[in-house]
Amino acid sequence: MEWQGVSGNNFTEGEHPYAETVGDSLNLTIPDPGLSTITNVCGAVKCVVIILSGRPVVIQPFVPLIDTLVAAWLPGTEGQGVADVLFGDYGFTGKLSRTWFKTVDQLPMNVGDAHYDPLFPFGFGLTTSPKKSN
């Protein structure tokens, strides 16, 4: 997703599109400038971070800076739907379909594993109501 910065500069956040082995990653990190953007913006003002990825990625060190976190799971052309729920036009239920790990060293991680200590457990999420009637 491309965003227009205050100074007019464009920057891209989240994972780059991928399919099959092109998306293989051993570190599962957000590409630059994602993490520096989170650090700079969320360190200065209250912020909402929208993770555009097809899987959980390493965010644990940045969670204390983030006021609100949304995992949008590569919405494709449906970015307007994400905006609709963020602005309260529609309510939604969002529950993790996967466990969100703290570090890649924990992988593989499944519910019931002896070492199950996730950042966000399987099924974590919330339900909201719209701010106004549709």
N, CA, C and O atoms as a GROMACS GRO file, in nm:
protein
  536
    1MET      N    1   0.085  -0.116   0.000
    1MET     CA    2   0.000   0.000   0.000
    1MET      C    3   0.090   0.122   0.000
    1MET      O    4   0.186   0.128   0.076
    2GLU      N    5   0.060   0.217  -0.082
    2GLU     CA    6   0.142   0.337  -0.089
    2GLU      C    7   0.071   0.452  -0.019
    2GLU      O    8  -0.049   0.472  -0.037
    3TRP      N    9   0.146   0.526   0.060
    3TRP     CA   10   0.092   0.636   0.137
    3TRP      C   11   0.160   0.766   0.094
    3TRP      O   12   0.276   0.765   0.054
    4GLN      N   13   0.089   0.874   0.103
    4GLN     CA   14   0.144   1.005   0.073
    4GLN      C   15   0.186   1.068   0.205
    4GLN      O   16   0.101   1.090   0.292
    5GLY      N   17   0.312   1.096   0.221
    5GLY     CA   18   0.363   1.156   0.345
    5GLY      C   19   0.330   1.303   0.352
    5GLY      O   20   0.294   1.365   0.252
    6VAL      N   21   0.340   1.360   0.471
    6VAL     CA   22   0.310   1.501   0.493
    6VAL      C   23   0.397   1.589   0.404
    6VAL      O   24   0.350   1.691   0.353
    7SER      N   25   0.522   1.549   0.384
    7SER     CA   26   0.612   1.630   0.302
    7SER      C   27   0.594   1.604   0.153
    7SER      O   28   0.663   1.663   0.070
    8GLY      N   29   0.500   1.515   0.118
    8GLY     CA   30   0.478   1.483  -0.021
    8GLY      C   31   0.555   1.360  -0.066
    8GLY      O   32   0.540   1.316  -0.180
    9ASN      N   33   0.636   1.302   0.022
    9ASN     CA   34   0.711   1.182  -0.012
    9ASN      C   35   0.622   1.059  -0.001
    9ASN      O   36   0.542   1.048   0.092
   10ASN      N   37   0.636   0.968  -0.096
   10ASN     CA   38   0.562   0.842  -0.090
   10ASN      C   39   0.648   0.737  -0.023
   10ASN      O   40   0.770   0.736  -0.039
   11PHE      N   41   0.585   0.648   0.053
   11PHE     CA   42   0.657   0.535   0.108
   11PHE      C   43   0.562   0.416   0.114
   11PHE      O   44   0.441   0.434   0.119
   12THR      N   45   0.618   0.297   0.114
   12THR     CA   46   0.540   0.175   0.112
   12THR      C   47   0.559   0.102   0.243
   12THR      O   48   0.670   0.097   0.296
   13GLU      N   49   0.451   0.046   0.298
   13GLU     CA   50   0.456  -0.027   0.424
   13GLU      C   51   0.413  -0.170   0.402
   13GLU      O   52   0.337  -0.200   0.310
   14GLY      N   53   0.460  -0.258   0.486
   14GLY     CA   54   0.419  -0.398   0.483
   14GLY      C   55   0.506  -0.482   0.391
   14GLY      O   56   0.605  -0.435   0.335
   15GLU      N   57   0.466  -0.608   0.377
   15GLU     CA   58   0.541  -0.698   0.292
   15GLU      C   59   0.515  -0.667   0.145
   15GLU      O   60   0.408  -0.618   0.108
   16HIS      N   61   0.613  -0.695   0.064
   16HIS     CA   62   0.595  -0.682  -0.080
   16HIS      C   63   0.514  -0.802  -0.128
   16HIS      O   64   0.525  -0.910  -0.070
   17PRO      N   65   0.434  -0.786  -0.234
   17PRO     CA   66   0.356  -0.900  -0.284
   17PRO      C   67   0.447  -1.018  -0.319
   17PRO      O   68   0.560  -0.999  -0.367
   18TYR      N   69   0.398  -1.137  -0.295
   18TYR     CA   70   0.477  -1.257  -0.324
   18TYR      C   71   0.384  -1.375  -0.348
   18TYR      O   72   0.266  -1.371  -0.312
   19ALA      N   73   0.439  -1.478  -0.408
   19ALA     CA   74   0.370  -1.606  -0.423
   19ALA      C   75   0.474  -1.716  -0.418
   19ALA      O   76   0.586  -1.700  -0.466
   20GLU      N   77   0.437  -1.825  -0.359
   20GLU     CA   78   0.524  -1.943  -0.350
   20GLU      C   79   0.660  -1.908  -0.289
   20GLU      O   80   0.665  -1.834  -0.191
   21THR      N   81   0.768  -1.961  -0.343
   21THR     CA   82   0.901  -1.948  -0.282
   21THR      C   83   0.958  -1.806  -0.286
   21THR      O   84   1.051  -1.775  -0.212
   22VAL      N   85   0.904  -1.719  -0.372
   22VAL     CA   86   0.951  -1.580  -0.377
   22VAL      C   87   0.931  -1.513  -0.242
   22VAL      O   88   1.006  -1.423  -0.205
   23GLY      N   89   0.830  -1.556  -0.168
   23GLY     CA   90   0.800  -1.496  -0.038
   23GLY      C   91   0.868  -1.563   0.079
   23GLY      O   92   0.849  -1.522   0.193
   24ASP      N   93   0.949  -1.666   0.053
   24ASP     CA   94   1.018  -1.734   0.163
   24ASP      C   95   1.105  -1.635   0.240
   24ASP      O   96   1.174  -1.551   0.181
   25SER      N   97   1.101  -1.646   0.372
   25SER     CA   98   1.179  -1.557   0.457
   25SER      C   99   1.220  -1.632   0.582
   25SER      O  100   1.139  -1.702   0.643
   26LEU      N  101   1.345  -1.618   0.620
   26LEU     CA  102   1.393  -1.680   0.743
   26LEU      C  103   1.379  -1.587   0.863
   26LEU      O  104   1.383  -1.633   0.977
   27ASN      N  105   1.362  -1.456   0.838
   27ASN     CA  106   1.355  -1.362   0.949
   27ASN      C  107   1.216  -1.300   0.968
   27ASN      O  108   1.190  -1.242   1.073
   28LEU      N  109   1.128  -1.310   0.870
   28LEU     CA  110   0.990  -1.262   0.877
   28LEU      C  111   0.979  -1.121   0.933
   28LEU      O  112   0.898  -1.094   1.023
   29THR      N  113   1.059  -1.032   0.880
   29THR     CA  114   1.055  -0.893   0.924
   29THR      C  115   0.986  -0.806   0.819
   29THR      O  116   0.976  -0.844   0.702
   30ILE      N  117   0.940  -0.692   0.862
   30ILE     CA  118   0.879  -0.594   0.771
   30ILE      C  119   0.993  -0.521   0.700
   30ILE      O  120   1.086  -0.473   0.765
   31PRO      N  121   0.987  -0.512   0.567
   31PRO     CA  122   1.094  -0.442   0.494
   31PRO      C  123   1.098  -0.293   0.526
   31PRO      O  124   0.998  -0.234   0.567
   32ASP      N  125   1.215  -0.234   0.507
   32ASP     CA  126   1.230  -0.089   0.525
   32ASP      C  127   1.147  -0.017   0.420
   32ASP      O  128   1.135  -0.065   0.307
   33PRO      N  129   1.091   0.094   0.455
   33PRO     CA  130   1.111   0.174   0.576
   33PRO      C  131   1.009   0.145   0.685
   33PRO      O  132   0.991   0.227   0.775
   34GLY      N  133   0.942   0.031   0.681
   34GLY     CA  134   0.835   0.000   0.776
   34GLY      C  135   0.870   0.016   0.922
   34GLY      O  136   0.801   0.088   0.994
   35LEU      N  137   0.975  -0.050   0.966
   35LEU     CA  138   1.009  -0.045   1.108
   35LEU      C  139   1.057   0.093   1.152
   35LEU      O  140   1.028   0.136   1.264
   36SER      N  141   1.132   0.161   1.066
   36SER     CA  142   1.175   0.296   1.104
   36SER      C  143   1.057   0.391   1.106
   36SER      O  144   1.055   0.485   1.186
   37THR      N  145   0.958   0.369   1.020
   37THR     CA  146   0.837   0.452   1.021
   37THR      C  147   0.760   0.430   1.151
   37THR      O  148   0.716   0.527   1.214
   38ILE      N  149   0.745   0.304   1.192
   38ILE     CA  150   0.677   0.275   1.319
   38ILE      C  151   0.750   0.343   1.434
   38ILE      O  152   0.688   0.408   1.518
   39THR      N  153   0.881   0.329   1.437
   39THR     CA  154   0.960   0.388   1.545
   39THR      C  155   0.946   0.540   1.548
   39THR      O  156   0.923   0.598   1.654
   40ASN      N  157   0.961   0.604   1.433
   40ASN     CA  158   0.958   0.750   1.426
   40ASN      C  159   0.820   0.808   1.454
   40ASN      O  160   0.806   0.902   1.532
   41VAL      N  161   0.717   0.752   1.390
   41VAL     CA  162   0.583   0.808   1.404
   41VAL      C  163   0.521   0.771   1.538
   41VAL      O  164   0.472   0.858   1.610
   42CYS      N  165   0.524   0.643   1.573
   42CYS     CA  166   0.460   0.600   1.697
   42CYS      C  167   0.537   0.645   1.820
   42CYS      O  168   0.482   0.651   1.930
   43GLY      N  169   0.664   0.677   1.803
   43GLY     CA  170   0.740   0.732   1.913
   43GLY      C  171   0.707   0.878   1.941
   43GLY      O  172   0.743   0.931   2.046
   44ALA      N  173   0.637   0.943   1.847
   44ALA     CA  174   0.608   1.086   1.860
   44ALA      C  175   0.460   1.116   1.885
   44ALA      O  176   0.427   1.212   1.955
   45VAL      N  177   0.370   1.035   1.829
   45VAL     CA  178   0.225   1.060   1.842
   45VAL      C  179   0.152   0.927   1.858
   45VAL      O  180   0.207   0.820   1.832
   46LYS      N  181   0.027   0.935   1.903
   46LYS     CA  182  -0.056   0.814   1.908
   46LYS      C  183  -0.073   0.765   1.765
   46LYS      O  184  -0.093   0.845   1.673
   47CYS      N  185  -0.066   0.633   1.745
   47CYS     CA  186  -0.073   0.585   1.607
   47CYS      C  187  -0.145   0.451   1.595
   47CYS      O  188  -0.155   0.373   1.689
   48VAL      N  189  -0.195   0.429   1.474
   48VAL     CA  190  -0.253   0.302   1.433
   48VAL      C  191  -0.157   0.243   1.332
   48VAL      O  192  -0.122   0.308   1.234
   49VAL      N  193  -0.113   0.121   1.356
   49VAL     CA  194  -0.026   0.051   1.261
   49VAL      C  195  -0.108  -0.057   1.193
   49VAL      O  196  -0.168  -0.142   1.259
   50ILE      N  197  -0.110  -0.053   1.062
   50ILE     CA  198  -0.180  -0.153   0.982
   50ILE      C  199  -0.074  -0.239   0.917
   50ILE      O  200   0.001  -0.192   0.832
   51ILE      N  201  -0.068  -0.365   0.956
   51ILE     CA  202   0.028  -0.458   0.899
   51ILE      C  203  -0.035  -0.522   0.775
   51ILE      O  204  -0.136  -0.591   0.785
   52LEU      N  205   0.025  -0.497   0.660
   52LEU     CA  206  -0.020  -0.558   0.535
   52LEU      C  207   0.075  -0.673   0.505
   52LEU      O  208   0.184  -0.652   0.452
   53SER      N  209   0.032  -0.792   0.539
   53SER     CA  210   0.117  -0.910   0.518
   53SER      C  211   0.028  -1.031   0.498
   53SER      O  212  -0.092  -1.026   0.523
   54GLY      N  213   0.089  -1.138   0.454
   54GLY     CA  214   0.015  -1.262   0.436
   54GLY      C  215   0.038  -1.359   0.550
   54GLY      O  216  -0.004  -1.474   0.544
   55ARG      N  217   0.106  -1.312   0.654
   55ARG     CA  218   0.143  -1.400   0.766
   55ARG      C  219   0.188  -1.312   0.882
   55ARG      O  220   0.217  -1.193   0.863
   56PRO      N  221   0.196  -1.369   1.003
   56PRO     CA  222   0.254  -1.292   1.113
   56PRO      C  223   0.399  -1.256   1.082
   56PRO      O  224   0.472  -1.335   1.021
   57VAL      N  225   0.440  -1.138   1.123
   57VAL     CA  226   0.577  -1.091   1.106
   57VAL      C  227   0.628  -1.042   1.241
   57VAL      O  228   0.550  -1.021   1.334
   58VAL      N  229   0.758  -1.026   1.253
   58VAL     CA  230   0.817  -0.983   1.380
   58VAL      C  231   0.780  -0.838   1.409
   58VAL      O  232   0.820  -0.747   1.336
   59ILE      N  233   0.704  -0.818   1.516
   59ILE     CA  234   0.666  -0.683   1.559
   59ILE      C  235   0.686  -0.665   1.710
   59ILE      O  236   0.668  -0.555   1.762
   60GLN      N  237   0.721  -0.772   1.780
   60GLN     CA  238   0.727  -0.771   1.925
   60GLN      C  239   0.808  -0.654   1.982
   60GLN      O  240   0.763  -0.594   2.080
   61PRO      N  241   0.923  -0.619   1.927
   61PRO     CA  242   0.998  -0.507   1.987
   61PRO      C  243   0.926  -0.372   1.974
   61PRO      O  244   0.960  -0.278   2.046
   62PHE      N  245   0.828  -0.362   1.884
   62PHE     CA  246   0.763  -0.235   1.855
   62PHE      C  247   0.626  -0.221   1.919
   62PHE      O  248   0.569  -0.112   1.918
   63VAL      N  249   0.572  -0.329   1.975
   63VAL     CA  250   0.439  -0.327   2.035
   63VAL      C  251   0.423  -0.218   2.142
   63VAL      O  252   0.318  -0.155   2.146
   64PRO      N  253   0.522  -0.192   2.228
   64PRO     CA  254   0.504  -0.086   2.327
   64PRO      C  255   0.483   0.054   2.266
   64PRO      O  256   0.426   0.141   2.332
   65LEU      N  257   0.528   0.075   2.144
   65LEU     CA  258   0.511   0.205   2.077
   65LEU      C  259   0.375   0.220   2.010
   65LEU      O  260   0.330   0.332   1.986
   66ILE      N  261   0.309   0.108   1.982
   66ILE     CA  262   0.188   0.106   1.899
   66ILE      C  263   0.064   0.119   1.986
   66ILE      O  264   0.047   0.044   2.082
   67ASP      N  265  -0.024   0.213   1.951
   67ASP     CA  266  -0.149   0.229   2.024
   67ASP      C  267  -0.256   0.133   1.975
   67ASP      O  268  -0.331   0.078   2.054
   68THR      N  269  -0.263   0.113   1.845
   68THR     CA  270  -0.359   0.021   1.785
   68THR      C  271  -0.290  -0.054   1.672
   68THR      O  272  -0.219   0.006   1.592
   69LEU      N  273  -0.313  -0.184   1.667
   69LEU     CA  274  -0.252  -0.269   1.565
   69LEU      C  275  -0.361  -0.343   1.490
   69LEU      O  276  -0.449  -0.404   1.550
   70VAL      N  277  -0.356  -0.335   1.357
   70VAL     CA  278  -0.450  -0.406   1.271
   70VAL      C  279  -0.371  -0.495   1.177
   70VAL      O  280  -0.281  -0.448   1.108
   71ALA      N  281  -0.403  -0.624   1.174
   71ALA     CA  282  -0.345  -0.716   1.076
   71ALA      C  283  -0.443  -0.723   0.961
   71ALA      O  284  -0.548  -0.786   0.974
   72ALA      N  285  -0.412  -0.660   0.848
   72ALA     CA  286  -0.505  -0.652   0.736
   72ALA      C  287  -0.491  -0.768   0.639
   72ALA      O  288  -0.574  -0.780   0.548
   73TRP      N  289  -0.391  -0.855   0.654
   73TRP     CA  290  -0.373  -0.975   0.573
   73TRP      C  291  -0.388  -0.950   0.423
   73TRP      O  292  -0.473  -1.010   0.359
   74LEU      N  293  -0.308  -0.862   0.370
   74LEU     CA  294  -0.303  -0.833   0.225
   74LEU      C  295  -0.443  -0.813   0.167
   74LEU      O  296  -0.495  -0.901   0.098
   75PRO      N  297  -0.506  -0.698   0.193
   75PRO     CA  298  -0.644  -0.676   0.152
   75PRO      C  299  -0.664  -0.658   0.002
   75PRO      O  300  -0.777  -0.648  -0.044
   76GLY      N  301  -0.557  -0.652  -0.075
   76GLY     CA  302  -0.572  -0.636  -0.220
   76GLY      C  303  -0.642  -0.506  -0.254
   76GLY      O  304  -0.600  -0.399  -0.210
   77THR      N  305  -0.748  -0.516  -0.331
   77THR     CA  306  -0.822  -0.396  -0.373
   77THR      C  307  -0.923  -0.351  -0.268
   77THR      O  308  -0.996  -0.255  -0.291
   78GLU      N  309  -0.928  -0.418  -0.154
   78GLU     CA  310  -1.030  -0.388  -0.054
   78GLU      C  311  -0.980  -0.299   0.059
   78GLU      O  312  -1.028  -0.309   0.172
   79GLY      N  313  -0.884  -0.213   0.030
   79GLY     CA  314  -0.835  -0.119   0.130
   79GLY      C  315  -0.944  -0.027   0.183
   79GLY      O  316  -0.938   0.016   0.299
   80GLN      N  317  -1.043   0.004   0.102
   80GLN     CA  318  -1.154   0.089   0.147
   80GLN      C  319  -1.229   0.021   0.261
   80GLN      O  320  -1.276   0.088   0.353
   81GLY      N  321  -1.241  -0.111   0.256
   81GLY     CA  322  -1.308  -0.184   0.364
   81GLY      C  323  -1.232  -0.172   0.495
   81GLY      O  324  -1.294  -0.160   0.601
   82VAL      N  325  -1.100  -0.174   0.488
   82VAL     CA  326  -1.018  -0.155   0.608
   82VAL      C  327  -1.042  -0.014   0.662
   82VAL      O  328  -1.061   0.004   0.783
   83ALA      N  329  -1.042   0.085   0.576
   83ALA     CA  330  -1.067   0.224   0.618
   83ALA      C  331  -1.207   0.238   0.678
   83ALA      O  332  -1.224   0.308   0.778
   84ASP      N  333  -1.306   0.172   0.620
   84ASP     CA  334  -1.444   0.181   0.671
   84ASP      C  335  -1.454   0.137   0.817
   84ASP      O  336  -1.522   0.202   0.896
   85VAL      N  337  -1.387   0.027   0.852
   85VAL     CA  338  -1.396  -0.018   0.991
   85VAL      C  339  -1.308   0.065   1.083
   85VAL      O  340  -1.345   0.086   1.199
   86LEU      N  341  -1.195   0.114   1.035
   86LEU     CA  342  -1.110   0.199   1.119
   86LEU      C  343  -1.178   0.331   1.156
   86LEU      O  344  -1.159   0.382   1.266
   87PHE      N  345  -1.256   0.385   1.063
   87PHE     CA  346  -1.324   0.510   1.089
   87PHE      C  347  -1.462   0.490   1.154
   87PHE      O  348  -1.534   0.586   1.176
   88GLY      N  349  -1.497   0.364   1.184
   88GLY     CA  350  -1.620   0.335   1.256
   88GLY      C  351  -1.745   0.333   1.172
   88GLY      O  352  -1.855   0.330   1.227
   89ASP      N  353  -1.732   0.336   1.040
   89ASP     CA  354  -1.850   0.331   0.955
   89ASP      C  355  -1.919   0.195   0.963
   89ASP      O  356  -2.041   0.186   0.947
   90TYR      N  357  -1.843   0.090   0.988
   90TYR     CA  358  -1.895  -0.046   1.001
   90TYR      C  359  -1.826  -0.114   1.118
   90TYR      O  360  -1.709  -0.090   1.145
   91GLY      N  361  -1.900  -0.199   1.186
   91GLY     CA  362  -1.841  -0.281   1.290
   91GLY      C  363  -1.775  -0.402   1.225
   91GLY      O  364  -1.802  -0.434   1.109
   92PHE      N  365  -1.690  -0.468   1.299
   92PHE     CA  366  -1.627  -0.588   1.245
   92PHE      C  367  -1.585  -0.680   1.358
   92PHE      O  368  -1.574  -0.639   1.474
   93THR      N  369  -1.561  -0.804   1.322
   93THR     CA  370  -1.502  -0.899   1.413
   93THR      C  371  -1.371  -0.943   1.351
   93THR      O  372  -1.368  -0.990   1.238
   94GLY      N  373  -1.264  -0.927   1.424
   94GLY     CA  374  -1.133  -0.967   1.376
   94GLY      C  375  -1.068  -1.061   1.476
   94GLY      O  376  -1.041  -1.022   1.589
   95LYS      N  377  -1.045  -1.183   1.435
   95LYS     CA  378  -0.982  -1.283   1.520
   95LYS      C  379  -0.867  -1.345   1.444
   95LYS      O  380  -0.879  -1.375   1.325
   96LEU      N  381  -0.754  -1.365   1.512
   96LEU     CA  382  -0.638  -1.424   1.446
   96LEU      C  383  -0.664  -1.568   1.406
   96LEU      O  384  -0.710  -1.649   1.488
   97SER      N  385  -0.636  -1.598   1.283
   97SER     CA  386  -0.649  -1.735   1.233
   97SER      C  387  -0.519  -1.813   1.251
   97SER      O  388  -0.511  -1.931   1.219
   98ARG      N  389  -0.419  -1.744   1.302
   98ARG     CA  390  -0.288  -1.804   1.330
   98ARG      C  391  -0.234  -1.745   1.459
   98ARG      O  392  -0.268  -1.633   1.496
   99THR      N  393  -0.152  -1.820   1.527
   99THR     CA  394  -0.081  -1.768   1.642
   99THR      C  395   0.023  -1.668   1.594
   99THR      O  396   0.090  -1.692   1.494
  100TRP      N  397   0.037  -1.556   1.665
  100TRP     CA  398   0.138  -1.456   1.630
  100TRP      C  399   0.255  -1.473   1.727
  100TRP      O  400   0.241  -1.446   1.846
  101PHE      N  401   0.368  -1.515   1.676
  101PHE     CA  402   0.487  -1.544   1.754
  101PHE      C  403   0.557  -1.417   1.800
  101PHE      O  404   0.533  -1.309   1.746
  102LYS      N  405   0.642  -1.429   1.902
  102LYS     CA  406   0.726  -1.316   1.946
  102LYS      C  407   0.852  -1.308   1.861
  102LYS      O  408   0.888  -1.200   1.814
  103THR      N  409   0.919  -1.422   1.842
  103THR     CA  410   1.042  -1.427   1.762
  103THR      C  411   1.039  -1.549   1.672
  103THR      O  412   0.969  -1.646   1.703
  104VAL      N  413   1.113  -1.546   1.563
  104VAL     CA  414   1.116  -1.660   1.472
  104VAL      C  415   1.179  -1.783   1.537
  104VAL      O  416   1.158  -1.895   1.491
  105ASP      N  417   1.256  -1.762   1.644
  105ASP     CA  418   1.315  -1.875   1.716
  105ASP      C  419   1.208  -1.965   1.777
  105ASP      O  420   1.235  -2.081   1.808
  106GLN      N  421   1.087  -1.913   1.794
  106GLN     CA  422   0.978  -1.991   1.852
  106GLN      C  423   0.911  -2.083   1.749
  106GLN      O  424   0.834  -2.172   1.787
  107LEU      N  425   0.938  -2.064   1.623
  107LEU     CA  426   0.869  -2.139   1.517
  107LEU      C  427   0.928  -2.278   1.498
  107LEU      O  428   1.049  -2.295   1.516
  108PRO      N  429   0.847  -2.378   1.463
  108PRO     CA  430   0.702  -2.369   1.450
  108PRO      C  431   0.635  -2.361   1.587
  108PRO      O  432   0.687  -2.413   1.686
  109MET      N  433   0.520  -2.295   1.591
  109MET     CA  434   0.444  -2.279   1.716
  109MET      C  435   0.298  -2.310   1.690
  109MET      O  436   0.237  -2.252   1.601
  110ASN      N  437   0.244  -2.400   1.767
  110ASN     CA  438   0.104  -2.438   1.755
  110ASN      C  439   0.040  -2.442   1.892
  110ASN      O  440   0.106  -2.469   1.993
  111VAL      N  441  -0.090  -2.414   1.895
  111VAL     CA  442  -0.164  -2.422   2.021
  111VAL      C  443  -0.143  -2.561   2.080
  111VAL      O  444  -0.153  -2.661   2.009
  112GLY      N  445  -0.112  -2.566   2.209
  112GLY     CA  446  -0.091  -2.693   2.276
  112GLY      C  447   0.055  -2.735   2.285
  112GLY      O  448   0.088  -2.827   2.359
  113ASP      N  449   0.143  -2.668   2.209
  113ASP     CA  450   0.285  -2.699   2.219
  113ASP      C  451   0.335  -2.667   2.359
  113ASP      O  452   0.286  -2.574   2.423
  114ALA      N  453   0.432  -2.742   2.406
  114ALA     CA  454   0.490  -2.719   2.538
  114ALA      C  455   0.551  -2.579   2.548
  114ALA      O  456   0.550  -2.518   2.655
  115HIS      N  457   0.605  -2.529   2.439
  115HIS     CA  458   0.670  -2.397   2.440
  115HIS      C  459   0.578  -2.285   2.391
  115HIS      O  460   0.626  -2.179   2.351
  116TYR      N  461   0.446  -2.307   2.393
  116TYR     CA  462   0.350  -2.208   2.343
  116TYR      C  463   0.350  -2.084   2.431
  116TYR      O  464   0.296  -2.084   2.541
  117ASP      N  465   0.412  -1.977   2.381
  117ASP     CA  466   0.420  -1.850   2.451
  117ASP      C  467   0.413  -1.739   2.345
  117ASP      O  468   0.514  -1.673   2.318
  118PRO      N  469   0.295  -1.718   2.286
  118PRO     CA  470   0.283  -1.625   2.174
  118PRO      C  471   0.277  -1.479   2.215
  118PRO      O  472   0.251  -1.446   2.330
  119LEU      N  473   0.303  -1.393   2.117
  119LEU     CA  474   0.279  -1.251   2.134
  119LEU      C  475   0.128  -1.229   2.141
  119LEU      O  476   0.078  -1.162   2.231
  120PHE      N  477   0.055  -1.288   2.045
  120PHE     CA  478  -0.090  -1.288   2.043
  120PHE      C  479  -0.135  -1.431   2.013
  120PHE      O  480  -0.094  -1.487   1.912
  121PRO      N  481  -0.219  -1.491   2.099
  121PRO     CA  482  -0.259  -1.630   2.079
  121PRO      C  483  -0.359  -1.648   1.964
  121PRO      O  484  -0.425  -1.552   1.922
  122PHE      N  485  -0.368  -1.769   1.916
  122PHE     CA  486  -0.468  -1.807   1.815
  122PHE      C  487  -0.605  -1.761   1.864
  122PHE      O  488  -0.642  -1.787   1.978
  123GLY      N  489  -0.680  -1.693   1.777
  123GLY     CA  490  -0.814  -1.646   1.812
  123GLY      C  491  -0.819  -1.509   1.879
  123GLY      O  492  -0.928  -1.458   1.907
  124PHE      N  493  -0.702  -1.449   1.905
  124PHE     CA  494  -0.697  -1.317   1.968
  124PHE      C  495  -0.761  -1.214   1.874
  124PHE      O  496  -0.743  -1.223   1.752
  125GLY      N  497  -0.832  -1.119   1.928
  125GLY     CA  498  -0.891  -1.014   1.846
  125GLY      C  499  -0.999  -0.941   1.920
  125GLY      O  500  -1.005  -0.944   2.043
  126LEU      N  501  -1.086  -0.874   1.845
  126LEU     CA  502  -1.194  -0.800   1.906
  126LEU      C  503  -1.311  -0.786   1.810
  126LEU      O  504  -1.302  -0.816   1.691
  127THR      N  505  -1.421  -0.740   1.866
  127THR     CA  506  -1.541  -0.712   1.790
  127THR      C  507  -1.580  -0.568   1.818
  127THR      O  508  -1.577  -0.524   1.933
  128THR      N  509  -1.617  -0.494   1.714
  128THR     CA  510  -1.658  -0.354   1.732
  128THR      C  511  -1.797  -0.333   1.676
  128THR      O  512  -1.848  -0.416   1.601
  129SER      N  513  -1.857  -0.223   1.713
  129SER     CA  514  -1.985  -0.181   1.659
  129SER      C  515  -1.963  -0.053   1.581
  129SER      O  516  -1.871   0.022   1.611
  130PRO      N  517  -2.045  -0.027   1.481
  130PRO     CA  518  -2.028   0.099   1.406
  130PRO      C  519  -2.058   0.219   1.496
  130PRO      O  520  -2.141   0.210   1.587
  131LYS      N  521  -1.991   0.333   1.468
  131LYS     CA  522  -2.013   0.456   1.542
  131LYS      C  523  -2.147   0.521   1.507
  131LYS      O  524  -2.206   0.591   1.588
  132LYS      N  525  -2.192   0.495   1.385
  132LYS     CA  526  -2.319   0.553   1.340
  132LYS      C  527  -2.393   0.449   1.259
  132LYS      O  528  -2.333   0.351   1.214
  133SER      N  529  -2.523   0.468   1.241
  133SER     CA  530  -2.600   0.370   1.164
  133SER      C  531  -2.569   0.385   1.016
  133SER      O  532  -2.546   0.495   0.967
  134ASN      N  533  -2.570   0.271   0.947
  134ASN     CA  534  -2.538   0.270   0.802
  134ASN      C  535  -2.661   0.292   0.719
  134ASN      O  536  -2.654   0.294   0.596
   0.00000   0.00000   0.00000
